[in-house]
Amino acid sequence: MESNDRMSEIARDLKKDVKELLFESAAIVTGFFKRGLCTVRAAADKWKTFARNVSTAADELMKPPLIQEMEVPATDLPPTDEPVVTVVESGDLNFPVGMKLSLSAANEYVRQMDALSYDAKSAPHKVRIKIDYTRGETRDRYTFPLQIGSGRGGLLEQMERNLAYYRADPERIMGGLDVSTIDKRSEAFFRSSILPLVQKSVEDLYNDLLPYFRRHCSIAELKKSAEALIPSMGESQQERFRKTIEEQIAVLRQKVNSLEPRSTPRQVHTRQDTSQQATQATPAQSRRSVRGQLKQIRATQSEQSGRAQSAPSGPKLTPVEKGHRENAR
């Protein structure tokens, strides 16, 4: 009987020690997320991997507000929308907390404000943003710090620099974190358990999430180039051409958003999944599609002045080509 009581006491003590370790290391896990080393879902996965033998305690700790800001977006973004950027912390008056922009607009705005501050030789201002997005069936959130006035360029350029810094030396991942509340033995265990997982996360961000964000910005560039053609058209064609642009851009965004992140395990496909798969391109194909259409529109712009007055017989014209042909008349 005494032996059973003793075993129960040891088990309680072990559970208490492990739970204390999880609480003490919560700030470290949050630190990875805030520095842009993983998304919300990746942080949750790594946390639960670290605590897989005490999953009940881990599940409790993952509930807000014990690990702050680690919630995913409450609702899916429409499949035809680009990611949304929100300012969460700011030391710059040009970036008020709560400010929201589309990803492509935020990318350009950050580039402009960074250049202005840099040219004025102002001290860099720290701004932290979050990016909410939906890929396939996965809602997620990514946050990282910006340096406005550092001369580091737009939002995606700064994201790339941030990730490249940690890829160059994995030891930087653990650097700067407050481990003063964790004993050396626990710190070594945490380092050996978590560090490889965060390293993989950084690679996934650099090779998968960053290109995904760039594809959305390329689509915005395509839209801007197409809209530049509208003023040169006849009044009767302008509205129809504008509508065509919106429809084609929506299709492109939906294709980009329909692709699951690379690191997401494949699930058994339903009939709906199978039908969608037939229309989905790979990331490389989507990127080529955007660039190809952008190239086509630019070529059309340069050739517009030399178009013939009557359309020759041949293949069916695209909506963009029809708009140019009718305008040339």
C-alpha positions as CSV (number, residue, x, y, z in Angstrom):
1,M,0.0,0.0,0.0
2,E,2.8,2.4,1.0
3,S,4.6,1.5,-2.3
4,N,1.5,2.5,-4.3
5,D,1.2,5.8,-2.4
6,R,4.9,6.5,-3.0
7,M,4.5,5.8,-6.8
8,S,1.5,8.1,-6.9
9,E,3.5,10.8,-5.2
10,I,6.4,10.5,-7.6
11,A,4.0,10.6,-10.5
12,R,2.4,13.8,-9.2
13,D,5.8,15.4,-8.7
14,L,6.9,14.4,-12.2
15,K,3.7,15.8,-13.7
16,K,4.2,19.0,-11.7
17,D,7.8,19.4,-12.8
18,V,7.0,18.9,-16.4
19,K,4.1,21.3,-16.3
20,E,6.4,23.9,-14.7
21,L,8.9,23.4,-17.5
22,L,6.1,24.0,-20.1
23,F,5.1,27.2,-18.4
24,E,8.6,28.4,-18.1
25,S,9.3,27.7,-21.8
26,A,6.1,29.2,-23.0
27,A,7.8,32.6,-23.4
28,I,10.5,30.9,-25.6
29,V,7.9,29.3,-27.9
30,T,6.1,32.7,-28.2
31,G,9.5,34.3,-29.0
32,F,10.1,32.1,-32.0
33,F,6.7,33.1,-33.3
34,K,7.2,36.8,-32.8
35,R,10.6,36.8,-34.5
36,G,9.0,35.3,-37.6
37,L,10.5,31.8,-37.3
38,C,7.2,29.9,-37.6
39,T,3.5,30.4,-38.2
40,V,0.9,29.9,-35.6
41,R,0.1,26.4,-36.7
42,A,3.8,25.5,-36.9
43,A,4.4,26.8,-33.4
44,A,1.5,24.8,-32.1
45,D,2.7,21.6,-33.8
46,K,6.3,22.1,-32.5
47,W,4.9,22.8,-29.0
48,K,2.9,19.7,-28.9
49,T,5.8,17.6,-30.3
50,F,7.9,18.9,-27.5
51,A,5.2,18.1,-24.9
52,R,3.9,14.9,-26.6
53,N,4.2,12.9,-23.4
54,V,2.2,15.4,-21.4
55,S,-0.4,16.4,-24.1
56,T,-3.1,17.4,-21.6
57,A,-0.8,20.1,-20.1
58,A,0.3,21.2,-23.5
59,D,-3.3,21.6,-24.7
60,E,-4.1,23.7,-21.7
61,L,-1.1,25.9,-22.3
62,M,-2.0,26.4,-25.9
63,K,-5.2,28.1,-24.8
64,P,-5.1,31.9,-24.7
65,P,-3.9,34.0,-23.0
66,L,-1.1,31.7,-21.6
67,I,0.6,31.9,-25.0
68,Q,-0.5,35.3,-26.3
69,E,-1.2,36.0,-30.0
70,M,-1.0,32.4,-30.9
71,E,-4.5,32.1,-32.2
72,V,-5.3,31.4,-35.9
73,P,-7.6,33.7,-37.8
74,A,-11.2,33.3,-36.7
75,T,-12.7,32.8,-40.2
76,D,-11.4,31.8,-43.6
77,L,-10.6,34.6,-46.0
78,P,-12.6,34.3,-49.3
79,P,-10.7,32.1,-51.7
80,T,-10.3,34.9,-54.2
81,D,-8.7,37.3,-51.7
82,E,-5.0,37.9,-51.1
83,P,-3.6,37.7,-47.5
84,V,-4.4,40.5,-45.1
85,V,-1.7,42.4,-43.2
86,T,-2.4,44.0,-39.8
87,V,0.0,46.2,-37.6
88,V,0.1,44.8,-34.1
89,E,3.0,46.8,-32.6
90,S,4.4,50.0,-33.8
91,G,7.0,52.7,-33.1
92,D,6.2,54.6,-36.3
93,L,3.4,57.1,-36.7
94,N,2.9,56.0,-40.3
95,F,2.0,52.5,-39.1
96,P,-0.8,52.9,-36.4
97,V,-1.7,49.7,-34.5
98,G,-4.7,48.1,-36.1
99,M,-3.9,49.4,-39.6
100,K,-5.0,46.8,-42.2
101,L,-3.8,46.5,-45.8
102,S,-3.8,43.8,-48.5
103,L,-0.4,42.0,-48.7
104,S,0.6,43.6,-52.0
105,A,-0.5,47.1,-50.8
106,A,1.4,46.6,-47.6
107,N,4.5,45.4,-49.5
108,E,4.6,48.6,-51.5
109,Y,3.7,50.9,-48.5
110,V,6.5,49.4,-46.4
111,R,9.0,49.9,-49.3
112,Q,7.9,53.6,-49.7
113,M,8.0,54.4,-46.0
114,D,11.3,52.6,-45.5
115,A,12.9,54.6,-48.4
116,L,11.6,57.9,-47.1
117,S,12.8,57.4,-43.6
118,Y,16.2,56.0,-44.8
119,D,16.7,59.0,-47.1
120,A,15.8,61.4,-44.2
121,K,18.5,59.6,-42.1
122,S,15.9,58.8,-39.4
123,A,16.6,56.1,-36.8
124,P,14.8,52.9,-37.9
125,H,11.5,52.3,-36.3
126,K,10.3,48.9,-35.2
127,V,6.9,47.7,-36.5
128,R,5.5,44.2,-36.0
129,I,2.8,42.9,-38.3
130,K,0.7,39.8,-38.7
131,I,-0.3,38.3,-42.0
132,D,-3.6,36.2,-42.0
133,Y,-4.1,33.9,-44.9
134,T,-6.0,30.7,-46.0
135,R,-4.3,28.1,-48.2
136,G,-6.5,25.2,-49.2
137,E,-8.3,24.2,-46.0
138,T,-5.7,25.7,-43.7
139,R,-6.1,29.0,-41.9
140,D,-2.9,30.4,-40.6
141,R,-1.1,33.5,-39.3
142,Y,2.5,34.7,-39.7
143,T,4.1,37.6,-37.8
144,F,7.5,39.2,-38.0
145,P,9.2,42.5,-37.1
146,L,9.9,45.2,-39.7
147,Q,12.6,47.9,-39.5
148,I,11.2,51.0,-41.1
149,G,14.0,53.3,-42.2
150,S,16.7,50.6,-42.3
151,G,17.0,50.6,-46.1
152,R,15.9,46.9,-46.2
153,G,13.1,47.5,-48.7
154,G,9.5,46.3,-48.8
155,L,7.7,43.8,-46.6
156,L,8.7,40.7,-48.5
157,E,12.3,41.9,-48.9
158,Q,12.5,42.3,-45.1
159,M,10.9,38.9,-44.6
160,E,13.5,37.3,-46.8
161,R,16.3,39.1,-45.0
162,N,14.9,38.0,-41.6
163,L,14.7,34.4,-42.6
164,A,18.1,34.4,-44.4
165,Y,19.7,35.7,-41.2
166,Y,18.5,32.6,-39.2
167,R,19.2,30.2,-42.1
168,A,22.8,31.4,-42.2
169,D,23.5,30.3,-38.6
170,P,21.0,28.1,-36.8
171,E,22.5,29.0,-33.4
172,R,20.9,32.5,-33.9
173,I,17.5,30.9,-33.5
174,M,18.2,30.3,-29.8
175,G,20.2,33.6,-29.4
176,G,18.4,36.5,-27.7
177,L,15.9,34.3,-25.9
178,D,15.5,34.6,-22.2
179,V,16.3,31.2,-20.7
180,S,17.2,32.6,-17.3
181,T,14.2,30.9,-15.7
182,I,15.1,27.5,-17.0
183,D,17.8,25.3,-15.4
184,K,20.7,24.1,-17.6
185,R,19.4,20.6,-17.9
186,S,16.0,21.7,-19.1
187,E,17.6,24.2,-21.5
188,A,19.7,21.5,-23.1
189,F,16.6,19.3,-23.5
190,F,14.6,22.1,-24.9
191,R,17.4,23.0,-27.3
192,S,17.8,19.5,-28.6
193,S,14.0,19.0,-28.9
194,I,12.9,22.3,-30.3
195,L,15.8,23.7,-32.3
196,P,15.7,21.1,-35.1
197,L,11.9,21.7,-35.5
198,V,12.3,25.4,-35.7
199,Q,15.1,25.1,-38.2
200,K,12.8,23.1,-40.5
201,S,10.1,25.7,-40.0
202,V,12.5,28.4,-41.2
203,E,13.2,26.4,-44.3
204,D,9.5,25.9,-45.0
205,L,8.9,29.6,-44.6
206,Y,11.7,30.5,-47.0
207,N,11.0,27.9,-49.6
208,D,7.2,27.7,-49.4
209,L,5.4,30.6,-47.6
210,L,7.6,33.4,-49.0
211,P,7.0,32.3,-52.7
212,Y,3.3,32.0,-51.9
213,F,3.3,35.6,-50.8
214,R,5.3,36.7,-53.8
215,R,2.8,35.1,-56.2
216,H,0.0,37.2,-54.7
217,C,2.1,40.3,-55.2
218,S,2.8,39.3,-58.8
219,I,-0.9,39.0,-59.4
220,A,-1.4,42.5,-58.1
221,E,1.3,43.7,-60.5
222,L,-0.5,42.0,-63.4
223,K,-3.7,43.7,-62.4
224,K,-2.1,47.1,-62.3
225,S,-0.5,46.6,-65.7
226,A,-3.9,45.5,-67.2
227,E,-5.7,48.5,-65.7
228,A,-3.2,50.9,-67.2
229,L,-4.7,50.0,-70.6
230,I,-8.2,51.2,-69.7
231,P,-7.8,54.9,-70.2
232,S,-6.7,54.3,-73.8
233,M,-10.0,52.5,-74.6
234,G,-13.2,53.7,-75.9
235,E,-15.8,54.5,-73.2
236,S,-18.1,51.6,-74.1
237,Q,-15.3,49.1,-73.7
238,Q,-13.8,50.3,-70.5
239,E,-16.4,48.8,-68.0
240,R,-16.4,45.5,-69.8
241,F,-12.7,45.3,-69.8
242,R,-12.5,46.3,-66.1
243,K,-14.9,43.5,-65.3
244,T,-12.9,41.0,-67.3
245,I,-9.8,42.0,-65.4
246,E,-11.5,41.4,-62.0
247,E,-12.7,38.0,-63.1
248,Q,-9.3,36.9,-64.3
249,I,-7.5,38.1,-61.3
250,A,-10.0,36.3,-59.0
251,V,-9.3,33.1,-60.9
252,L,-5.6,33.5,-60.4
253,R,-5.9,34.2,-56.7
254,Q,-8.2,31.2,-56.2
255,K,-5.7,29.0,-57.9
256,V,-2.8,30.2,-55.7
257,N,-4.9,29.9,-52.5
258,S,-6.2,26.4,-53.4
259,L,-2.7,24.9,-52.9
260,E,-2.0,23.5,-49.4
261,P,1.3,24.3,-47.7
262,R,4.0,21.9,-48.7
263,S,4.5,20.6,-45.1
264,T,0.8,19.7,-44.7
265,P,0.3,15.9,-44.8
266,R,-1.8,14.7,-47.7
267,Q,-5.3,13.6,-46.7
268,V,-7.6,11.1,-48.3
269,H,-9.3,13.1,-51.2
270,T,-13.0,13.5,-51.4
271,R,-14.8,13.7,-54.8
272,Q,-14.7,17.5,-54.4
273,D,-11.0,17.4,-53.7
274,T,-10.4,15.3,-56.8
275,S,-12.3,17.7,-59.0
276,Q,-10.4,20.7,-57.6
277,Q,-7.1,18.9,-58.1
278,A,-7.7,18.9,-61.9
279,T,-7.7,22.7,-62.0
280,Q,-4.9,23.3,-59.5
281,A,-1.4,24.1,-60.7
282,T,1.8,23.5,-58.8
283,P,3.5,26.6,-57.2
284,A,5.9,26.8,-60.0
285,Q,3.1,26.5,-62.6
286,S,1.1,29.3,-60.9
287,R,4.2,31.5,-60.8
288,R,4.8,30.9,-64.5
289,S,1.1,31.6,-65.3
290,V,1.2,35.0,-63.6
291,R,4.5,35.9,-65.3
292,G,3.3,34.6,-68.6
293,Q,0.1,36.7,-68.5
294,L,2.0,39.8,-67.4
295,K,4.4,39.3,-70.3
296,Q,1.5,38.9,-72.7
297,I,-0.2,42.1,-71.5
298,R,3.1,44.1,-71.7
299,A,3.7,42.8,-75.2
300,T,0.1,43.8,-76.2
301,Q,0.8,47.3,-74.8
302,S,3.8,47.8,-77.1
303,E,2.1,46.4,-80.1
304,Q,-1.2,48.3,-79.7
305,S,-0.3,51.2,-81.9
306,G,0.5,48.9,-84.8
307,R,-2.6,46.8,-84.8
308,A,-4.6,46.4,-88.1
309,Q,-8.0,48.1,-88.4
310,S,-9.8,44.8,-89.0
311,A,-9.2,41.5,-87.1
312,P,-7.8,38.7,-89.2
313,S,-9.4,35.2,-89.2
314,G,-7.7,32.8,-86.8
315,P,-7.9,31.5,-83.2
316,K,-10.4,33.0,-80.8
317,L,-9.2,36.2,-79.2
318,T,-8.7,36.5,-75.4
319,P,-10.8,39.2,-73.6
320,V,-7.6,41.3,-73.1
321,E,-6.8,41.1,-76.9
322,K,-10.4,41.8,-77.8
323,G,-10.3,45.0,-75.7
324,H,-7.2,46.2,-77.5
325,R,-8.5,45.2,-80.9
326,E,-11.8,47.1,-80.4
327,N,-9.9,50.1,-79.1
328,A,-7.6,50.2,-82.1
329,R,-10.7,50.5,-84.3
